[in-house]
Protein backbone atom coordinates (compact mmCIF):
# COMPACT_ATOMS: atom_id res chain seq x y z
CA UNK A 1 0.00 0.00 0.00
CA UNK A 2 2.09 2.86 -1.15
CA UNK A 3 -0.56 4.79 -2.85
CA UNK A 4 -3.15 2.49 -1.51
CA UNK A 5 -0.71 0.78 0.81
CA UNK A 6 0.97 4.09 1.20
CA UNK A 7 3.60 2.74 3.54
CA UNK A 8 7.05 3.98 3.69
CA UNK A 9 6.50 6.71 1.12
CA UNK A 10 4.11 8.13 3.67
CA UNK A 11 6.62 10.59 4.96
CA UNK A 12 10.27 10.17 5.56
CA UNK A 13 11.10 7.27 7.86
CA UNK A 14 10.95 5.14 10.98
CA UNK A 15 12.64 2.35 12.90
CA UNK A 16 13.08 -0.06 15.77
CA UNK A 17 15.67 -0.70 18.41
CA UNK A 18 17.54 -3.83 17.32
CA UNK A 19 18.04 -5.86 14.22
CA UNK A 20 20.60 -8.56 13.68
CA UNK A 21 19.10 -11.90 14.84
CA UNK A 22 21.59 -13.99 12.93
CA UNK A 23 19.30 -16.88 11.95
CA UNK A 24 22.12 -19.41 11.89
CA UNK A 25 19.59 -22.12 11.09
CA UNK A 26 19.08 -20.60 7.65
CA UNK A 27 22.49 -21.76 6.47
CA UNK A 28 21.71 -25.27 7.63
CA UNK A 29 18.44 -25.05 5.74
CA UNK A 30 19.81 -24.28 2.27
CA UNK A 31 19.32 -27.88 1.21
CA UNK A 32 15.78 -27.70 2.43
CA UNK A 33 15.20 -24.54 0.40
CA UNK A 34 16.30 -26.36 -2.72
CA UNK A 35 13.96 -29.24 -1.90
CA UNK A 36 11.05 -26.87 -1.33
CA UNK A 37 11.74 -25.13 -4.63
CA UNK A 38 11.84 -28.41 -6.48
CA UNK A 39 8.68 -29.69 -4.83
CA UNK A 40 6.85 -26.40 -5.27
CA UNK A 41 7.75 -25.43 -8.82
CA UNK A 42 4.94 -27.30 -10.52
CA UNK A 43 2.31 -26.22 -8.01
CA UNK A 44 3.44 -22.60 -8.18
CA UNK A 45 3.25 -22.58 -11.96
CA UNK A 46 -0.25 -24.07 -11.90
CA UNK A 47 -1.39 -21.67 -9.20
CA UNK A 48 -0.13 -18.62 -11.05
CA UNK A 49 -1.60 -19.77 -14.35
CA UNK A 50 -5.02 -20.32 -12.77
CA UNK A 51 -4.83 -17.14 -10.69
CA UNK A 52 -5.29 -19.12 -7.48
CA UNK A 53 -2.65 -19.08 -4.75
CA UNK A 54 -4.00 -22.07 -2.82
CA UNK A 55 -7.44 -23.31 -1.88
CA UNK A 56 -9.07 -21.98 1.26
CA UNK A 57 -8.44 -24.15 4.26
CA UNK A 58 -11.18 -25.38 6.55
CA UNK A 59 -9.67 -23.37 9.38
CA UNK A 60 -9.80 -20.20 7.33
CA UNK A 61 -13.37 -20.79 6.30
CA UNK A 62 -14.43 -21.52 9.86
CA UNK A 63 -12.78 -18.31 11.05
CA UNK A 64 -15.13 -16.09 9.07
CA UNK A 65 -18.57 -14.96 10.08
CA UNK A 66 -21.69 -16.25 8.40
CA UNK A 67 -21.47 -13.34 6.01
CA UNK A 68 -17.80 -14.06 5.44
CA UNK A 69 -16.77 -10.42 5.72
CA UNK A 70 -15.12 -10.31 9.15
CA UNK A 71 -13.44 -13.04 11.19
CA UNK A 72 -14.84 -13.81 14.63
CA UNK A 73 -11.62 -13.65 16.64
CA UNK A 74 -9.76 -10.71 18.21
CA UNK A 75 -7.87 -9.83 15.00
CA UNK A 76 -11.09 -9.18 13.05
CA UNK A 77 -9.64 -9.56 9.57
CA UNK A 78 -12.09 -7.66 7.38
CA UNK A 79 -12.72 -8.10 3.68
CA UNK A 80 -12.30 -5.05 1.44
CA UNK A 81 -14.71 -5.45 -1.49
CA UNK A 82 -13.66 -2.08 -2.89
CA UNK A 83 -10.06 -3.28 -2.92
CA UNK A 84 -10.23 -6.88 -4.16
CA UNK A 85 -7.38 -9.30 -3.68
CA UNK A 86 -4.53 -9.23 -6.18
CA UNK A 87 -4.77 -13.04 -5.93
CA UNK A 88 -7.76 -14.94 -4.56
CA UNK A 89 -7.20 -15.36 -0.84
CA UNK A 90 -9.31 -16.63 2.08
CA UNK A 91 -9.39 -14.71 5.33
CA UNK A 92 -6.74 -15.81 7.84
CA UNK A 93 -7.56 -18.08 10.78
CA UNK A 94 -8.59 -15.98 13.75
CA UNK A 95 -8.77 -18.18 16.87
CA UNK A 96 -10.24 -16.91 20.11
CA UNK A 97 -6.73 -16.65 21.52
CA UNK A 98 -4.26 -15.40 18.94
CA UNK A 99 -0.83 -17.02 19.43
CA UNK A 100 1.27 -14.34 21.11
CA UNK A 101 4.42 -16.14 22.19
CA UNK A 102 7.55 -17.21 20.40
CA UNK A 103 8.86 -16.65 16.90
CA UNK A 104 8.14 -17.89 13.41
CA UNK A 105 11.01 -18.21 10.93
CA UNK A 106 10.23 -17.43 7.31
CA UNK A 107 12.61 -17.43 4.35
CA UNK A 108 12.01 -15.50 1.16
CA UNK A 109 14.01 -17.06 -1.65
CA UNK A 110 14.66 -14.17 -4.02
CA UNK A 111 16.42 -13.64 -7.31
CA UNK A 112 19.13 -11.76 -5.38
CA UNK A 113 19.59 -14.22 -2.52
CA UNK A 114 17.91 -15.33 0.67
CA UNK A 115 15.90 -13.04 2.92
CA UNK A 116 15.47 -14.88 6.24
CA UNK A 117 12.86 -13.25 8.48
CA UNK A 118 12.14 -13.84 12.15
CA UNK A 119 8.55 -12.93 13.04
CA UNK A 120 7.76 -11.94 16.62
CA UNK A 121 4.34 -13.10 17.79
CA UNK A 122 4.55 -11.16 21.06
CA UNK A 123 5.22 -7.91 19.24
CA UNK A 124 2.41 -8.18 16.68
CA UNK A 125 0.34 -11.39 16.98
CA UNK A 126 -2.34 -10.53 14.42
CA UNK A 127 0.23 -9.35 11.90
CA UNK A 128 2.29 -12.52 12.26
CA UNK A 129 -0.87 -14.63 11.96
CA UNK A 130 -1.76 -12.89 8.68
CA UNK A 131 1.76 -12.95 7.24
CA UNK A 132 2.18 -16.68 7.91
CA UNK A 133 -1.24 -17.28 6.35
CA UNK A 134 -0.21 -15.45 3.19
CA UNK A 135 3.09 -17.30 3.00
CA UNK A 136 1.40 -20.68 3.40
CA UNK A 137 -1.11 -19.80 0.70
CA UNK A 138 1.77 -18.80 -1.63
CA UNK A 139 0.50 -15.26 -1.96
CA UNK A 140 4.06 -13.92 -2.13
CA UNK A 141 5.47 -16.51 -4.53
CA UNK A 142 6.49 -15.17 -7.95
CA UNK A 143 6.11 -11.52 -6.95
CA UNK A 144 8.48 -8.55 -7.29
CA UNK A 145 9.58 -6.10 -4.65
CA UNK A 146 8.22 -3.02 -6.35
CA UNK A 147 9.74 -0.14 -4.41
CA UNK A 148 13.15 0.94 -3.16
CA UNK A 149 13.72 4.20 -1.32
CA UNK A 150 17.10 5.85 -0.84
CA UNK A 151 16.27 9.04 1.02
CA UNK A 152 18.69 10.12 3.76
CA UNK A 153 15.92 9.41 6.26
CA UNK A 154 14.11 6.52 4.58
CA UNK A 155 15.95 3.46 3.28
CA UNK A 156 13.62 0.53 2.66
CA UNK A 157 12.72 -2.19 0.21
CA UNK A 158 8.97 -2.68 -0.12
CA UNK A 159 7.37 -5.94 -1.26
CA UNK A 160 4.15 -7.91 -1.00
CA UNK A 161 2.02 -6.78 -3.94
CA UNK A 162 1.47 -9.46 -6.61
CA UNK A 163 0.31 -6.76 -9.04
CA UNK A 164 3.68 -5.00 -8.77
CA UNK A 165 1.97 -1.61 -8.80
CA UNK A 166 1.99 -0.75 -5.11
CA UNK A 167 -1.81 -0.85 -5.18
CA UNK A 168 -2.46 -4.57 -4.65
CA UNK A 169 -3.30 -6.46 -1.51
CA UNK A 170 -4.92 -9.63 -0.13
CA UNK A 171 -8.52 -8.40 -0.21
CA UNK A 172 -8.70 -7.85 3.53
CA UNK A 173 -7.36 -5.48 6.16
CA UNK A 174 -6.73 -5.57 9.88
CA UNK A 175 -5.81 -3.32 12.78
CA UNK A 176 -2.46 -1.80 13.65
CA UNK A 177 -0.19 -3.20 16.35
CA UNK A 178 2.04 -0.18 16.69
CA UNK A 179 5.48 -0.18 18.30
CA UNK A 180 6.24 1.63 21.53
CA UNK A 181 9.51 2.68 23.04
CA UNK A 182 11.34 3.38 19.80
CA UNK A 183 14.18 5.90 20.13
CA UNK A 184 13.61 9.42 18.77
CA UNK A 185 15.04 10.07 15.33
CA UNK A 186 17.99 12.45 15.76
CA UNK A 187 17.24 14.04 12.38
CA UNK A 188 13.74 15.16 13.46
CA UNK A 189 13.71 18.29 15.63
CA UNK A 190 9.97 17.90 16.28
CA UNK A 191 10.50 14.61 18.12
CA UNK A 192 7.58 13.00 16.26
CA UNK A 193 9.61 10.53 14.23
CA UNK A 194 11.27 7.45 15.61
CA UNK A 195 14.14 5.28 14.47
CA UNK A 196 13.20 2.20 12.50
CA UNK A 197 16.56 0.48 12.66
CA UNK A 198 18.43 -1.43 10.00
CA UNK A 199 16.95 -4.91 9.83
CA UNK A 200 13.43 -3.99 10.92
CA UNK A 201 10.51 -5.75 9.21
CA UNK A 202 7.30 -3.70 9.21
CA UNK A 203 3.93 -3.44 7.51
CA UNK A 204 3.11 -0.88 4.86
CA UNK A 205 -0.26 0.81 5.11
CA UNK A 206 -2.52 3.51 3.69
CA UNK A 207 -3.54 4.97 7.02
CA UNK A 208 -4.71 3.69 10.41
CA UNK A 209 -5.79 0.02 10.52
CA UNK A 210 -5.30 -0.66 6.81
CA UNK A 211 -2.67 -3.42 7.00
CA UNK A 212 -2.83 -5.97 4.22
CA UNK A 213 -0.01 -7.83 2.50
CA UNK A 214 2.59 -5.18 1.68
CA UNK A 215 5.60 -4.95 3.96
CA UNK A 216 8.99 -3.26 4.01
CA UNK A 217 12.48 -4.12 5.19
CA UNK A 218 14.80 -1.40 6.47
CA UNK A 219 18.37 -1.58 5.12
CA UNK A 220 19.64 1.59 6.84
CA UNK A 221 18.38 3.41 9.91
CA UNK A 222 15.31 5.40 8.96
CA UNK A 223 13.09 8.01 10.62
CA UNK A 224 9.32 7.60 10.54
CA UNK A 225 6.36 8.40 12.70
CA UNK A 226 5.60 5.20 14.65
CA UNK A 227 2.54 4.48 12.54
CA UNK A 228 3.78 1.22 11.03
CA UNK A 229 3.52 -2.15 12.70
CA UNK A 230 6.87 -3.78 13.37
CA UNK A 231 6.52 -7.56 13.38
CA UNK A 232 10.00 -8.98 13.00
CA UNK A 233 13.57 -8.64 11.83
CA UNK A 234 15.72 -9.54 8.83
CA UNK A 235 18.61 -11.94 9.47
CA UNK A 236 22.27 -11.29 8.67
CA UNK A 237 22.17 -13.12 5.35
CA UNK A 238 19.11 -11.08 4.40
CA UNK A 239 20.85 -7.82 5.25
CA UNK A 240 23.56 -8.70 2.74
CA UNK A 241 20.84 -9.37 0.17
CA UNK A 242 19.18 -6.02 0.93
CA UNK A 243 22.53 -4.23 0.61
CA UNK A 244 23.05 -5.81 -2.81
CA UNK A 245 19.65 -4.63 -3.99
CA UNK A 246 20.06 -1.16 -2.50
CA UNK A 247 23.49 -0.73 -4.10
CA UNK A 248 21.86 -0.90 -7.53
CA UNK A 249 19.74 2.15 -6.79
CA UNK A 250 16.39 3.08 -8.28
CA UNK A 251 15.42 2.73 -11.95
CA UNK A 252 16.16 6.12 -13.59
CA UNK A 253 13.65 7.93 -15.75
CA UNK A 254 14.06 10.56 -18.48
CA UNK A 255 12.70 13.13 -16.04
CA UNK A 256 14.87 11.98 -13.15
CA UNK A 257 18.18 10.29 -13.95
CA UNK A 258 18.99 9.77 -10.25
CA UNK A 259 15.73 9.00 -8.41
CA UNK A 260 15.60 8.05 -4.74
CA UNK A 261 12.17 6.39 -4.80
CA UNK A 262 10.83 3.87 -7.27
CA UNK A 263 11.39 0.37 -8.65
CA UNK A 264 14.78 -1.10 -7.72
CA UNK A 265 17.23 -1.17 -10.61
CA UNK A 266 18.46 -4.54 -9.34
CA UNK A 267 15.28 -6.49 -9.81
CA UNK A 268 14.27 -8.38 -6.69
CA UNK A 269 11.76 -11.18 -7.29
CA UNK A 270 10.43 -13.40 -4.53
CA UNK A 271 10.61 -16.87 -6.07
CA UNK A 272 9.09 -18.68 -3.15
CA UNK A 273 8.35 -17.94 0.50
CA UNK A 274 8.64 -20.70 3.10
CA UNK A 275 7.66 -21.04 6.76
CA UNK A 276 10.36 -22.97 8.61
CA UNK A 277 8.71 -23.24 12.03
N, C-alpha and C positions, 0 to 999 in steps of 0.2 A: 504494500500500500504506500506508494510514494506520491501518487497523485490521489489515488484512492487510498492505498496503504502508504500514506504520505511519509512514513518513517523518516529515517535519518534526514532527508532533505528538509524536513520540518523547520529546522533552524540552523544551528551550527554545531552542536555536539553534546554527548554525554558519556558516562563511564562508571565503572565499578571499582572496588578496592583491590582485587587480586586477579591473577590470571593463569599462571603457568602450571596446570595440574600434572603435566607430564604424560599420563596415559601410557605407561610402559607396556601395558597389555596389548596396545595397538600393534607394536612391532611383532609380537608373538602371534598376532592374528592375521598377518599378511596372507598366509596360506589360506586361511578361512575366507578372506575377502575374495581371493581368486575362485574358490569353490562356489561362493555365493554368486559371483558374476556368471560363472559357467552355468550354474543351475537356474539362474534368473533370466538369462538372455532371451530365451524363447518366450517366456511368459511376459517379459517386459515388452517385447516387440508386438505380441498379440494385443496386450493391454493398450498400448499406444495406438495401434491401428484401429482398434474398436472404440477408442475414446473412453475406455473404462479402466480405472486404476486397479481396483480389485472389488469383488462383490461385497456388499454390506454383510457384516457379521451379525450373528444373532444377538450378541451383546450390544452392538451399536443400535440395532433396531429396538431392542427392549429398553434402551436408555431414553428413547424419545417419548414424548407425550402422545396421546391418542391422535392429536392433530399432526404430530411429527414436526412441529416447528421449534420446540424448545425442549431440551432434555430435563429430566425430573430432578437431577441431583444438584448439588451446591454450585457447580460450574455454570449451569444454565447456558449451554451452547445453543445459540439461536440462529435459525436459518435466515438468510438474507435474500429473499426472492428478487429484490431489485438489483442484486449483485450476485448472479448465479455462479456456480463453481466453474473454475477453469477446466476441471476434470470432475466427472461425477464422483461424489464423495458422501458417504453416510455421516451422520453426526457421531461424534466420539462417544465412547462409553462414559457415563457420568454416575458412578456409584454413590450411594448415600454418604460414604466416607471416602473422599478423594485421597489416594495414597500421598502422604506428605512426609515420608522419610526416605532417606537413601538417595542414591544416584542411579541414573540410567546412562549407559555408554552407547553412543551412536557414532557411526563412521559414515561420512560422505565420501564416496570414491569419485573424485573429479578428474577431469582431463588434465589438470595441473598437479595432481597428487592427492594424498589423503587429507581429509579434514576431520580428525577425531574430535568429538564433542562430548563433554560430560554434563548431563542435565541434572539440575538440583531440584528434587521434588519439594524439599522444605522451603526453598526460596519462592517457587512459583508452581504449586501443584497442578492447577488447572491448565497452565501453559504446557507443562511437561506432558500431561495426559493427552492434550491435543496434538502436540508435536510427534509423540510416539505413535499415535493413531495414524497420522498422515504418513509417517515413514513406513509403517506396517502395511498401509494401503498403497504404497508406491507412488504417492502423490508427487514426491520430489524427484523420482527417477526420470532421467532424460529431460532435465530442465537446465536452463542457463541462469547463472547469476547475472542479473541484468543491469546492475548499477555499482559503480565504484566512485567513491568521493575522495578527494585529495586536498580538501581545505586544510589550512593550518589548525583549525579547531574541530574538524570532522573527517576522520579517516576510517571508512568502513567499506565492506563489501556486502551488498544486499542481494539476497536470493529468495527463492520460495514461490515464484510466480510462473506456473507452466506456460502462460501466454507470452512471457518474456517482455511484457509491455510496462510492468509496474502497476498494472490495474487489476490483475487477476488474483483470485483467492479461492478458498475451499467451499464457498457458498454458505458459510456460517461465521459468526463472530462470538466473542466472549469477553468477559470483563478483564480489566487491568489487574496486575499483581505488582504494584510499583515498588521499586527499591527504596530503602531508607538507609540513612547513615553514610551515603556516598560523600567523599570529600569535595569541598568547593573547588570549582575550576579556577585556577589562578589567573586565567586570561579574562575572566568575567568580573568586572568591578561591581556589578549589581548583586553578586552573590546568588543569583537565581540558578545558574548552571552548575552541574556537578561533573565530576570526572567519570567517564566510562572508560575504564582502563583497557590497555592492549590485552586482547584475549577474551574480552567480554562477548557473550552471546545474548542477544536481546531481540525482542519482537518489534517489527515495524508496525505502524498504525496510521490511521487517518483521523485521529482524535480520540477522546476518552472512550474506552471500552469497545474498541473496534478491531481487536486482535483477530487475525485470521491465519494465514499460512506464511506470510512474508517475514523474514528475519534478517538480522544483520550481524556481522562479525567485525569487531574492532581490531584493526591492525596497528594503530598507534593511538596513544591517549587522546581522547576526544572530550569536548565540553558540550553537554546537552542539558536542557531541563530534565529533571528526573520523571519524565512522562512515558518512559518506555520500559516495559517489563524485562528485567534481566532474569534469565532462566538457566544459565549455564556458562561454561567456559570452553575455549578452544585449546586443545593440547599442543605441546611443543612442535610436533610434526606438522600440525595444522597451521601454526604460526609461520613456519617456513613456507608453506604453500601460499598463505595469504601474502607474505612478503614478495613472493615470485609474481603473483598476480598484480599486486600494487606497483611493483617496479615497472611494469609495462605501461602504466598510466591509463588515461581515458582516451577513447577513440576521438581523434580530432575531426573537426568539421570545417568546411570552407569559411564559415563565419568565425570560428574559434579554433585556431590551430593548436592551442594548448589548454584544453578544457580541464576543469577540476571536478566535474560531476557529469557522469554519463556512463555508457556501456564500457566495460573494461576492454582495453586494446588486446590484452592477453585473455582470450576467450576462456571462460571458466564454466564448463558444463558439469553438472552432477550426473554421473553415469548411473549410479545406484546408491541408495541410502540404506543402511543396515542397522538394526538394533542388536547390540551385543548382549546386553543383560539389563 
